[in-house]
C-alpha cells in the first residue's frame, strides 16, 4: 500500500480537520500540546497532526471542542455525519480508517 499524497487526503469544500478525541482531566491539553510540539519540530511522542502542519495556513487554524460525557459515541456520530455529507470521505488528517500508510 503506497502512502497518500497530502492532496489525496484533502476534502474539497470541507472546513473541518480532524484532531480526534481527548479524554481525561488533561486530555485535551496534552493532545493539543503534542500537536503543537510536533508542528514546531519538537519531540511529541505523537504523529497526529503531520497532515495539519503541512497546510499553508496552519498558523491560522482555530481549535474548537465540545465537552461530552460519551466522547467515543459523539466522535463516531460526527465522523459518520461527515462521511454522509462528503460522500464517504474521511475528515482531513483522520488516518484511523484511511487506506493511506501511517
C-alpha positions as CSV (number, residue, x, y, z in Angstrom):
1,X,0.0,0.0,0.0
2,X,1.5,3.3,-1.1
3,X,1.5,6.4,1.1
4,X,-1.1,9.0,0.2
5,X,-0.1,12.4,-1.0
6,X,-1.4,15.3,1.1
7,X,-3.7,16.4,-1.8
8,X,-5.2,12.9,-1.8
9,X,-6.4,13.3,1.8
10,X,-7.9,16.8,1.3
11,X,-11.7,17.0,1.1
12,X,-12.8,19.8,-1.2
13,X,-15.4,22.1,0.4
14,X,-14.8,20.9,4.0
15,X,-13.9,23.4,6.7
16,X,-13.0,21.0,9.4
17,X,-9.9,19.0,10.0
18,X,-9.6,16.0,12.4
19,X,-7.8,16.2,15.7
20,X,-9.6,13.4,17.5
21,X,-11.0,12.9,20.9
22,X,-9.0,13.6,24.1
23,X,-10.3,12.2,27.4
24,X,-9.4,12.7,31.0
25,X,-8.7,15.7,33.1
26,X,-5.8,17.0,31.0
27,X,-6.5,15.0,27.8
28,X,-7.3,18.0,25.6
29,X,-4.4,20.0,26.9
30,X,-2.0,17.0,26.4
31,X,-3.3,16.3,22.9
32,X,-3.0,19.9,21.7
33,X,0.4,20.2,23.3
34,X,1.6,17.1,21.4
35,X,0.2,18.6,18.1
36,X,1.9,21.9,18.8
37,X,5.2,20.3,19.6
38,X,5.1,18.1,16.5
39,X,4.3,21.2,14.4
40,X,7.3,23.1,15.7
41,X,9.6,20.1,15.1
42,X,9.9,19.1,18.8
43,X,9.6,15.6,20.1
44,X,5.9,15.0,20.7
45,X,5.5,11.2,21.0
46,X,2.6,11.6,18.7
47,X,2.5,11.7,14.9
48,X,-1.0,13.1,14.8
49,X,-1.1,16.4,13.0
50,X,1.5,15.6,10.5
51,X,-1.0,16.5,7.7
52,X,-2.3,19.5,9.6
53,X,1.1,21.2,9.9
54,X,1.6,20.9,6.2
55,X,-1.3,23.2,5.4
56,X,-0.2,26.5,4.1
57,X,-2.4,28.3,6.6
58,X,-1.8,26.0,9.6
59,X,-0.9,29.0,11.7
60,X,-4.4,30.5,11.3
61,X,-6.4,27.3,12.3
62,X,-8.9,27.7,15.1
63,X,-9.3,24.9,17.7
64,X,-12.8,24.2,18.9
65,X,-14.1,21.4,21.2
66,X,-17.3,20.2,22.7
67,X,-17.2,18.5,26.1
68,X,-19.3,15.4,26.2
69,X,-19.7,12.5,28.7
70,X,-19.6,10.0,25.9
71,X,-16.7,11.0,23.8
72,X,-16.4,7.8,21.7
73,X,-20.1,7.9,20.7
74,X,-20.0,11.6,20.0
75,X,-16.9,11.3,17.9
76,X,-18.3,8.4,15.9
77,X,-21.5,10.4,15.2
78,X,-19.6,13.3,13.9
79,X,-17.4,11.1,11.7
80,X,-20.5,9.4,10.4
81,X,-22.2,12.7,9.6
82,X,-19.1,13.9,7.8
83,X,-19.0,10.8,5.7
84,X,-22.6,11.3,4.7
85,X,-22.1,14.9,3.8
86,X,-18.9,14.3,1.9
87,X,-19.9,11.0,0.2
88,X,-17.7,8.6,2.3
89,X,-14.7,10.8,2.7
90,X,-12.8,11.0,5.9
91,X,-12.1,14.2,7.7
92,X,-8.7,15.6,6.6
93,X,-6.0,14.2,8.9
94,X,-8.1,11.3,10.2
95,X,-6.0,8.3,9.3
96,X,-7.7,5.8,11.6
97,X,-9.7,4.2,8.8
98,X,-7.7,5.6,5.9
99,X,-6.2,3.5,3.1
100,X,-3.1,5.6,3.5
101,X,0.0,4.4,5.2
102,X,0.5,5.8,8.7
